[in-house]
Amino acid sequence: MGLLRTLLIGRSSGLRSRICQRLRGAKAPPASPDRGTSGTPGENAGWGARPPAAEPALGLSPEAPKDVTPPSGYEVVLHKDALPAGRVVEIIIGGTAIAVANVAGTFYACTNTCPHAGGPLGEGSLQGSLLTCPYHGWIYDLIDGSCKTNPDIVLTMYDVVVEKDAVCVRI
């Protein structure tokens, strides 16, 4: 039954579950100690397991600025202070799920889907510029999109600019 629930409404700490919880007015459940918080990349990285660096950023303030006009072809995705350094978050923009990461004050955006097995990269862990998929531990460098696990794979990256306080992404 747990696998069926995960397939239908997502992991308990994933984006779909958080959206459902917000629609119902429920608060997100507190983090539990069995959520894949130790070991090497990929260890404990199964259904619902996430390292602590990838805790949900949904609901963080401040809101994405509404008074910023992004450059042509870009969309405002979040306020630059809403995503602390060393964190990554899932965002849906223009019908496309992306992962946005703050690497020491520089923002990067990539597809939210791991090319290896479809894992949600926005729920992965971030160490420096290396983003680790929560499903099988594949590692991607956000600087150039290269895959450290399989050099034949390249992650789809999106251009990012910061306008005033807004992080803007071109999809």
GROMACS elastic network, one bead per residue, 0.5 to 0.9 nm:
[ bonds ]
;  ai    aj funct       b0    kb
    1     4     6  0.51253   500
    1     5     6  0.62232   500
    1     6     6  0.86256   500
    2     5     6  0.51470   500
    2     6     6  0.61596   500
    2     7     6  0.86574   500
    3     6     6  0.50144   500
    3     7     6  0.61721   500
    3     8     6  0.86395   500
    3    47     6  0.79849   500
    4     7     6  0.51262   500
    4     8     6  0.61790   500
    4     9     6  0.85779   500
    5     8     6  0.51532   500
    5     9     6  0.58514   500
    5    10     6  0.68408   500
    5    11     6  0.80344   500
    6     9     6  0.55758   500
    6    11     6  0.51521   500
    6    12     6  0.76336   500
    6    47     6  0.74392   500
    6    48     6  0.81898   500
    7    10     6  0.56330   500
    7    11     6  0.80353   500
    9    12     6  0.82990   500
    9    14     6  0.88778   500
    9    16     6  0.59759   500
    9    17     6  0.59732   500
    9    20     6  0.81551   500
   10    13     6  0.80705   500
   10    14     6  0.60283   500
   10    15     6  0.74315   500
   10    16     6  0.56057   500
   10    17     6  0.58004   500
   10    47     6  0.89429   500
   10    48     6  0.83704   500
   11    15     6  0.79031   500
   11    16     6  0.76341   500
   11    17     6  0.64670   500
   11    47     6  0.64861   500
   11    49     6  0.84345   500
   12    15     6  0.86102   500
   12    16     6  0.84729   500
   12    17     6  0.56303   500
   12    18     6  0.76147   500
   12    28     6  0.87910   500
   12    29     6  0.83225   500
   12    47     6  0.89613   500
   12    48     6  0.61589   500
   13    16     6  0.84534   500
   13    17     6  0.64076   500
   13    18     6  0.66082   500
   13    28     6  0.78029   500
   13    29     6  0.80347   500
   13    31     6  0.86605   500
   13    48     6  0.64713   500
   13    49     6  0.84211   500
   13    50     6  0.83755   500
   13    55     6  0.81883   500
   13    56     6  0.74657   500
   13   123     6  0.88210   500
   14    17     6  0.54925   500
   14    18     6  0.61903   500
   14    19     6  0.87121   500
   14    48     6  0.74490   500
   14    56     6  0.78765   500
   14   120     6  0.86405   500
   14   123     6  0.72452   500
   15    18     6  0.51225   500
   15    19     6  0.61711   500
   15    20     6  0.86698   500
   15    56     6  0.81036   500
   15    58     6  0.83189   500
   15    90     6  0.71352   500
   15    91     6  0.87172   500
   15   123     6  0.85454   500
   16    19     6  0.51415   500
   16    20     6  0.62459   500
   16    21     6  0.86280   500
   17    20     6  0.50183   500
   17    21     6  0.60549   500
   17    22     6  0.85428   500
   17    28     6  0.88056   500
   18    21     6  0.50034   500
   18    22     6  0.61254   500
   18    23     6  0.85859   500
   18    27     6  0.86081   500
   18    28     6  0.66872   500
   18    56     6  0.85469   500
   18    58     6  0.78736   500
   19    22     6  0.50969   500
   19    23     6  0.61715   500
   19    24     6  0.86470   500
   19    58     6  0.89154   500
   20    23     6  0.50765   500
   20    24     6  0.62346   500
   20    25     6  0.85253   500
   20    26     6  0.85720   500
   21    24     6  0.51146   500
   21    25     6  0.60169   500
   21    27     6  0.65396   500
   21    28     6  0.67161   500
   22    26     6  0.58420   500
   22    27     6  0.70474   500
   22    28     6  0.81481   500
   23    26     6  0.76824   500
   24    27     6  0.89080   500
   26    29     6  0.87351   500
   27    30     6  0.88135   500
   28    31     6  0.88734   500
   29    32     6  0.85208   500
   31    34     6  0.85397   500
   31    35     6  0.74097   500
   31    52     6  0.87436   500
   31    55     6  0.86062   500
   32    35     6  0.60326   500
   33    36     6  0.78249   500
   33    37     6  0.74403   500
   34    37     6  0.72861   500
   34    44     6  0.88036   500
   34    49     6  0.76536   500
   35    38     6  0.88737   500
   35    44     6  0.76698   500
   35    45     6  0.85033   500
   35    48     6  0.69452   500
   35    50     6  0.56019   500
   35    51     6  0.69797   500
   35    52     6  0.82291   500
   36    39     6  0.82166   500
   36    42     6  0.88043   500
   36    43     6  0.70860   500
   36    45     6  0.61037   500
   36    46     6  0.81278   500
   36    48     6  0.84208   500
   36    50     6  0.52006   500
   36    51     6  0.55535   500
   36    52     6  0.81385   500
   37    43     6  0.87129   500
   37    44     6  0.77299   500
   37    49     6  0.79146   500
   37    50     6  0.66284   500
   37    52     6  0.60204   500
   37    53     6  0.89845   500
   38    41     6  0.86449   500
   38    43     6  0.73582   500
   38    44     6  0.77422   500
   38    51     6  0.73139   500
   39    42     6  0.81421   500
   39    43     6  0.58332   500
   39    44     6  0.79581   500
   40    43     6  0.54938   500
   40    44     6  0.88363   500
   40   137     6  0.84262   500
   41    44     6  0.85789   500
   41    45     6  0.78787   500
   41   125     6  0.83306   500
   41   132     6  0.66182   500
   41   133     6  0.82252   500
   41   134     6  0.80694   500
   41   136     6  0.80775   500
   41   137     6  0.50023   500
   41   138     6  0.78534   500
   41   139     6  0.82016   500
   42    46     6  0.81269   500
   42   132     6  0.76406   500
   42   133     6  0.73577   500
   42   134     6  0.62690   500
   42   135     6  0.65608   500
   42   136     6  0.50001   500
   42   138     6  0.73991   500
   43    46     6  0.82316   500
   43   134     6  0.88752   500
   43   136     6  0.79924   500
   43   137     6  0.74224   500
   44    47     6  0.88745   500
   44    49     6  0.63064   500
   44    50     6  0.79864   500
   44    51     6  0.89581   500
   44   134     6  0.86751   500
   44   135     6  0.86950   500
   45    48     6  0.77698   500
   45    49     6  0.51861   500
   45    50     6  0.64028   500
   45    51     6  0.82477   500
   45   133     6  0.83260   500
   45   134     6  0.51098   500
   45   135     6  0.50360   500
   45   136     6  0.62950   500
   45   137     6  0.71326   500
   46    49     6  0.53756   500
   46    50     6  0.81391   500
   46   134     6  0.70677   500
   46   135     6  0.54074   500
   46   136     6  0.75781   500
   47    50     6  0.87887   500
   47   134     6  0.88140   500
   47   135     6  0.74923   500
   48   134     6  0.88318   500
   49   134     6  0.71978   500
   49   135     6  0.83021   500
   50    53     6  0.81987   500
   50    54     6  0.66351   500
   50    55     6  0.77519   500
   50   123     6  0.68279   500
   50   124     6  0.67561   500
   50   125     6  0.76141   500
   50   134     6  0.61424   500
   50   135     6  0.88765   500
   51    54     6  0.58870   500
   51    55     6  0.75983   500
   51   123     6  0.84556   500
   51   124     6  0.71893   500
   51   125     6  0.60167   500
   51   134     6  0.78921   500
   52    55     6  0.56046   500
   52   125     6  0.77101   500
   53    86     6  0.72827   500
   53    87     6  0.61154   500
   53    88     6  0.79561   500
   53   123     6  0.89196   500
   53   124     6  0.80041   500
   53   125     6  0.56009   500
   53   126     6  0.67444   500
   53   127     6  0.86680   500
   54    57     6  0.82059   500
   54    86     6  0.89420   500
   54    87     6  0.62113   500
   54    88     6  0.61517   500
   54    89     6  0.72843   500
   54   122     6  0.75552   500
   54   123     6  0.54192   500
   54   124     6  0.58006   500
   54   125     6  0.53961   500
   54   126     6  0.74967   500
   55    87     6  0.82186   500
   55    88     6  0.85404   500
   55    89     6  0.83891   500
   55   123     6  0.75347   500
   56    59     6  0.82658   500
   56    60     6  0.86482   500
   56    88     6  0.86188   500
   56    89     6  0.68347   500
   56    90     6  0.85188   500
   56   123     6  0.77863   500
   57    60     6  0.54766   500
   57    61     6  0.89542   500
   57    82     6  0.76501   500
   57    83     6  0.70282   500
   57    87     6  0.84565   500
   57    88     6  0.80357   500
   57    89     6  0.60817   500
   57    90     6  0.83548   500
   58    61     6  0.87816   500
   58    89     6  0.79372   500
   58    90     6  0.85779   500
   59    62     6  0.86884   500
   59    63     6  0.84303   500
   59    82     6  0.88950   500
   60    63     6  0.75765   500
   60    82     6  0.56725   500
   60    83     6  0.78139   500
   61    64     6  0.83354   500
   61    79     6  0.79404   500
   61    81     6  0.77238   500
   61    82     6  0.54310   500
   61    83     6  0.88972   500
   62    65     6  0.81928   500
   62    78     6  0.84523   500
   62    79     6  0.62361   500
   62    80     6  0.86172   500
   62    81     6  0.68511   500
   62    82     6  0.57132   500
   63    66     6  0.84154   500
   63    78     6  0.66559   500
   63    79     6  0.58822   500
   63    82     6  0.73151   500
   64    76     6  0.69598   500
   64    77     6  0.64412   500
   64    80     6  0.80840   500
   64    82     6  0.81270   500
   64   165     6  0.82662   500
   64   166     6  0.64304   500
   64   167     6  0.80896   500
   65    68     6  0.60268   500
   65    76     6  0.76199   500
   65    77     6  0.88483   500
   65    78     6  0.71724   500
   65    79     6  0.60021   500
   65   164     6  0.89526   500
   65   165     6  0.69109   500
   65   166     6  0.58974   500
   65   167     6  0.89789   500
   66    69     6  0.80665   500
   66    76     6  0.82383   500
   66   166     6  0.87160   500
   68    76     6  0.78584   500
   68   163     6  0.71371   500
   68   164     6  0.72514   500
   68   165     6  0.80800   500
   68   166     6  0.68788   500
   69    72     6  0.87500   500
   69    75     6  0.87537   500
   69    76     6  0.81492   500
   69   163     6  0.80455   500
   70    73     6  0.79138   500
   70    74     6  0.57284   500
   70    75     6  0.61415   500
   70    76     6  0.63382   500
   70   161     6  0.86899   500
   70   162     6  0.87620   500
   70   163     6  0.67551   500
   70   166     6  0.81677   500
   70   167     6  0.88516   500
   70   168     6  0.64033   500
   70   169     6  0.87895   500
   71    74     6  0.55531   500
   71    75     6  0.80082   500
   71   161     6  0.84969   500
   71   163     6  0.82484   500
   71   168     6  0.80541   500
   71   170     6  0.88988   500
   72    75     6  0.85204   500
   72   170     6  0.86516   500
   73   169     6  0.83697   500
   73   170     6  0.57324   500
   73   171     6  0.75895   500
   74   159     6  0.84938   500
   74   160     6  0.81616   500
   74   161     6  0.84389   500
   74   168     6  0.57382   500
   74   169     6  0.50996   500
   74   171     6  0.69767   500
   75    93     6  0.77185   500
   75    94     6  0.85088   500
   75   167     6  0.83580   500
   75   168     6  0.51599   500
   75   169     6  0.53708   500
   75   170     6  0.62732   500
   75   171     6  0.78789   500
   76    79     6  0.82309   500
   76    93     6  0.88841   500
   76   163     6  0.88584   500
   76   166     6  0.61232   500
   76   167     6  0.58169   500
   76   169     6  0.65521   500
   77    91     6  0.73585   500
   77    92     6  0.85608   500
   77    93     6  0.72180   500
   77   100     6  0.87849   500
   77   166     6  0.73266   500
   77   167     6  0.58314   500
   77   168     6  0.56878   500
   77   169     6  0.67587   500
   78    81     6  0.83669   500
   78    82     6  0.67878   500
   78    83     6  0.80661   500
   78    91     6  0.88609   500
   78   165     6  0.85859   500
   78   166     6  0.59477   500
   78   167     6  0.54234   500
   78   168     6  0.74820   500
   79    82     6  0.53192   500
   79    83     6  0.76192   500
   79   165     6  0.56664   500
   79   167     6  0.59625   500
   80    83     6  0.62943   500
   80    84     6  0.82231   500
   80   102     6  0.88542   500
   80   105     6  0.87828   500
   80   107     6  0.85519   500
   80   162     6  0.75452   500
   80   164     6  0.87661   500
   80   165     6  0.54315   500
   80   166     6  0.55863   500
   80   167     6  0.56061   500
   81    84     6  0.64821   500
   81   165     6  0.75941   500
   81   166     6  0.87977   500
   83    86     6  0.84625   500
   83    87     6  0.64150   500
   83    88     6  0.74002   500
   83    89     6  0.77862   500
   83   100     6  0.86964   500
   83   101     6  0.76779   500
   83   102     6  0.65398   500
   84    87     6  0.58670   500
   84    88     6  0.85937   500
   84   101     6  0.88736   500
   84   102     6  0.65067   500
   84   103     6  0.88417   500
   84   104     6  0.86449   500
   84   105     6  0.79864   500
   85    88     6  0.86184   500
   85   101     6  0.79437   500
   85   103     6  0.56085   500
   85   104     6  0.51090   500
   85   105     6  0.57606   500
   85   106     6  0.82106   500
   85   107     6  0.88898   500
   86   101     6  0.72971   500
   86   102     6  0.56698   500
   86   103     6  0.55343   500
   86   104     6  0.65667   500
   86   105     6  0.85643   500
   86   125     6  0.86496   500
   86   126     6  0.59536   500
   86   127     6  0.66689   500
   86   128     6  0.68663   500
   86   129     6  0.85158   500
   87   100     6  0.85071   500
   87   101     6  0.57920   500
   87   102     6  0.57503   500
   87   103     6  0.75696   500
   87   125     6  0.76284   500
   87   126     6  0.62642   500
   87   127     6  0.87512   500
   88    99     6  0.65721   500
   88   100     6  0.55593   500
   88   102     6  0.64995   500
   88   103     6  0.88374   500
   88   121     6  0.82818   500
   88   122     6  0.56053   500
   88   123     6  0.70835   500
   88   124     6  0.73325   500
   88   125     6  0.73505   500
   88   126     6  0.67765   500
   88   131     6  0.84907   500
   89    98     6  0.83603   500
   89    99     6  0.55516   500
   89   100     6  0.54771   500
   89   101     6  0.65236   500
   89   121     6  0.83463   500
   89   123     6  0.65780   500
   89   124     6  0.86193   500
   90    97     6  0.68320   500
   90    98     6  0.58278   500
   90   100     6  0.65237   500
   90   112     6  0.67669   500
   90   120     6  0.79418   500
   90   121     6  0.76453   500
   90   123     6  0.69402   500
   91    96     6  0.82001   500
   91    97     6  0.57428   500
   91    98     6  0.53687   500
   91    99     6  0.61353   500
   91   100     6  0.71644   500
   91   112     6  0.82872   500
   91   122     6  0.79114   500
   92    95     6  0.60457   500
   92    96     6  0.53587   500
   92    98     6  0.61005   500
   92    99     6  0.86260   500
   93    96     6  0.52615   500
   93    97     6  0.64261   500
   93    98     6  0.73965   500
   93   169     6  0.89732   500
   93   171     6  0.81477   500
   94    97     6  0.83953   500
   94   171     6  0.79259   500
   96   111     6  0.82012   500
   96   112     6  0.85532   500
   96   171     6  0.80580   500
   97   111     6  0.66137   500
   97   112     6  0.54813   500
   97   113     6  0.77954   500
   97   122     6  0.89951   500
   98   109     6  0.66226   500
   98   110     6  0.56647   500
   98   113     6  0.77505   500
   98   121     6  0.82743   500
   98   122     6  0.72495   500
   98   158     6  0.88167   500
   99   108     6  0.81964   500
   99   109     6  0.55704   500
   99   110     6  0.53947   500
   99   111     6  0.59791   500
   99   113     6  0.84716   500
   99   120     6  0.82448   500
   99   121     6  0.62107   500
   99   123     6  0.83118   500
  100   107     6  0.68742   500
  100   108     6  0.56714   500
  100   110     6  0.66826   500
  100   111     6  0.88276   500
  100   112     6  0.85287   500
  100   122     6  0.70025   500
  100   169     6  0.89953   500
  101   106     6  0.81357   500
  101   107     6  0.55675   500
  101   108     6  0.52313   500
  101   109     6  0.63508   500
  101   110     6  0.86018   500
  101   122     6  0.80764   500
  101   126     6  0.79089   500
  101   129     6  0.86838   500
  101   131     6  0.86813   500
  101   142     6  0.83639   500
  102   105     6  0.56619   500
  102   106     6  0.55575   500
  102   108     6  0.65418   500
  102   126     6  0.88987   500
  102   129     6  0.87045   500
  103   106     6  0.51197   500
  103   107     6  0.61353   500
  103   108     6  0.74479   500
  103   126     6  0.82051   500
  103   127     6  0.83895   500
  103   128     6  0.61344   500
  103   129     6  0.58499   500
  103   142     6  0.86365   500
  104   107     6  0.82855   500
  104   128     6  0.74993   500
  104   129     6  0.85781   500
  107   160     6  0.66737   500
  107   161     6  0.78523   500
  107   162     6  0.81591   500
  107   167     6  0.75790   500
  108   142     6  0.65097   500
  108   143     6  0.76436   500
  108   157     6  0.78266   500
  108   158     6  0.74511   500
  108   159     6  0.75456   500
  108   160     6  0.62255   500
  108   169     6  0.87712   500
  109   112     6  0.87260   500
  109   142     6  0.78800   500
  109   156     6  0.87862   500
  109   157     6  0.59105   500
  109   158     6  0.52474   500
  109   159     6  0.69572   500
  109   160     6  0.66358   500
  109   169     6  0.71388   500
  110   113     6  0.85865   500
  110   121     6  0.85392   500
  110   142     6  0.77329   500
  110   145     6  0.79610   500
  110   155     6  0.69683   500
  110   156     6  0.55839   500
  110   158     6  0.55196   500
  110   159     6  0.87285   500
  111   114     6  0.75251   500
  111   115     6  0.89907   500
  111   120     6  0.89518   500
  111   121     6  0.76839   500
  111   122     6  0.87688   500
  111   155     6  0.71797   500
  111   156     6  0.55976   500
  111   157     6  0.64752   500
  111   158     6  0.78105   500
  112   118     6  0.84573   500
  112   119     6  0.78027   500
  112   120     6  0.54116   500
  112   122     6  0.57713   500
  112   123     6  0.87177   500
  113   116     6  0.85921   500
  113   117     6  0.80892   500
  113   119     6  0.55549   500
  113   120     6  0.52344   500
  113   121     6  0.59543   500
  113   122     6  0.84005   500
  114   117     6  0.59805   500
  114   120     6  0.64141   500
  114   121     6  0.60743   500
  114   133     6  0.67316   500
  114   135     6  0.88886   500
  114   138     6  0.81926   500
  114   155     6  0.77531   500
  115   118     6  0.59344   500
  115   119     6  0.79946   500
  115   153     6  0.74831   500
  115   154     6  0.82165   500
  115   155     6  0.70833   500
  115   156     6  0.89159   500
  116   119     6  0.77494   500
  116   136     6  0.85105   500
  116   138     6  0.76335   500
  116   153     6  0.83820   500
  117   135     6  0.77752   500
  117   136     6  0.79745   500
  118   121     6  0.85688   500
  118   135     6  0.83916   500
  119   122     6  0.88852   500
  119   123     6  0.84800   500
  119   124     6  0.85816   500
  119   133     6  0.62252   500
  119   134     6  0.65708   500
  119   135     6  0.55152   500
  119   136     6  0.79777   500
  120   123     6  0.56289   500
  120   124     6  0.69884   500
  120   133     6  0.69238   500
  120   134     6  0.70796   500
  120   135     6  0.78933   500
  121   125     6  0.81878   500
  121   131     6  0.74702   500
  121   132     6  0.72625   500
  121   133     6  0.52640   500
  121   134     6  0.69271   500
  121   135     6  0.88942   500
  122   125     6  0.82631   500
  122   131     6  0.89473   500
  122   133     6  0.83469   500
  122   134     6  0.89159   500
  123   132     6  0.89906   500
  123   133     6  0.75343   500
  123   134     6  0.64796   500
  124   131     6  0.64887   500
  124   132     6  0.53132   500
  124   135     6  0.83124   500
  124   137     6  0.86007   500
  125   130     6  0.81951   500
  125   131     6  0.57376   500
  125   132     6  0.52214   500
  125   133     6  0.70626   500
  125   134     6  0.71557   500
  126   129     6  0.67648   500
  126   130     6  0.56900   500
  126   132     6  0.64189   500
  127   130     6  0.52848   500
  127   131     6  0.66253   500
  127   132     6  0.82449   500
  128   131     6  0.81258   500
  128   141     6  0.89418   500
  129   140     6  0.81969   500
  129   141     6  0.56206   500
  129   142     6  0.54186   500
  129   143     6  0.64953   500
  130   139     6  0.63157   500
  130   140     6  0.55264   500
  130   142     6  0.62365   500
  130   143     6  0.84799   500
  130   148     6  0.87757   500
  131   138     6  0.82740   500
  131   139     6  0.55998   500
  131   140     6  0.51754   500
  131   141     6  0.63159   500
  131   142     6  0.68564   500
  132   135     6  0.87837   500
  132   136     6  0.84830   500
  132   137     6  0.54304   500
  132   138     6  0.56066   500
  132   140     6  0.64329   500
  132   141     6  0.89651   500
  133   136     6  0.62412   500
  133   138     6  0.53404   500
  133   139     6  0.64435   500
  133   140     6  0.81592   500
  134   137     6  0.58638   500
  134   138     6  0.81390   500
  135   138     6  0.80635   500
  137   149     6  0.85575   500
  138   147     6  0.74742   500
  138   148     6  0.74179   500
  138   149     6  0.55751   500
  138   150     6  0.81319   500
  139   146     6  0.86173   500
  139   147     6  0.58507   500
  139   148     6  0.53807   500
  139   149     6  0.57871   500
  139   150     6  0.86630   500
  140   143     6  0.89098   500
  140   144     6  0.86904   500
  140   145     6  0.61298   500
  140   146     6  0.56412   500
  140   148     6  0.57736   500
  140   149     6  0.76735   500
  140   154     6  0.81925   500
  140   155     6  0.71741   500
  141   144     6  0.61063   500
  141   145     6  0.52820   500
  141   146     6  0.53601   500
  141   147     6  0.63584   500
  141   148     6  0.71393   500
  141   155     6  0.85523   500
  142   145     6  0.50475   500
  142   146     6  0.74065   500
  142   155     6  0.83082   500
  142   157     6  0.78193   500
  143   146     6  0.80037   500
  144   154     6  0.83710   500
  144   155     6  0.82481   500
  144   157     6  0.78231   500
  145   153     6  0.86912   500
  145   154     6  0.54465   500
  145   156     6  0.65967   500
  145   157     6  0.62317   500
  146   150     6  0.85796   500
  146   151     6  0.67827   500
  146   152     6  0.84732   500
  146   153     6  0.67896   500
  146   155     6  0.62480   500
  147   150     6  0.55126   500
  147   151     6  0.54067   500
  147   152     6  0.75114   500
  147   153     6  0.56549   500
  147   154     6  0.58241   500
  147   155     6  0.69939   500
  148   151     6  0.60444   500
  148   153     6  0.87366   500
  149   153     6  0.85484   500
  150   153     6  0.58293   500
  150   154     6  0.87603   500
  151   154     6  0.74950   500
  154   157     6  0.88211   500
  158   169     6  0.65704   500
  158   170     6  0.60161   500
  158   171     6  0.62319   500
  159   168     6  0.83684   500
  159   169     6  0.57600   500
  159   170     6  0.53957   500
  159   171     6  0.77065   500
  160   167     6  0.69958   500
  160   168     6  0.56134   500
  160   170     6  0.65325   500
  161   166     6  0.83124   500
  161   167     6  0.61028   500
  161   168     6  0.52857   500
  161   169     6  0.66085   500
  161   170     6  0.86030   500
  162   165     6  0.67089   500
  162   166     6  0.55281   500
  162   168     6  0.59097   500
  162   169     6  0.87674   500
  163   166     6  0.51971   500
  163   167     6  0.65666   500
  163   168     6  0.70756   500
  164   167     6  0.84453   500
